[in-house]
Amino acid sequence: MKKITILLVAFIILFGFNLSNQTVYTSQQLDGKVIKAYKAEGYGPRHFEWLFMDIKTNKGIVKVAIAPIFRISNLPIKEGDEVKVSGFFPPYWSGTMKAWDIYDVSQQQDYPISGYGCCRR
């Protein structure tokens, strides 16, 4: 019994364990204005280049990760466009939102991105 307890504690220490009641992939929506659209080094073991947007909301500026450029090379969203972004905040992305749907209010165009990255919940 003592060995099992030690192994369980070691597993939790090595791999982490989420004891909070909050679901990690909780869906959220941001409404705001695009202040910057750009490509930068993204996430994952290979650090592929990703498309990003900085969106100014009522609560401040939020960085939004869209997708790696080998999945989506360009989006016709311009700086100054009003957008509604649906997505989630993955753990360890330091406050960056992963988008799965972007609706450009200015152009009245929807850009679903749910096929890339984590599945929708």
Buried (B, 14 or more C-beta within 10 A) or exposed (E): EEEEEEEEEEEEEEEEEEEEEEEEBEEEEBEBBBEEBEBEEBBEEEEBEBBBBBBBEEEEEBBBBBBBBEBBEEBEBEEEBBBBBBBBBBEEEEEBBBBBBBBBEEBEBEBEBEEBBEEBE
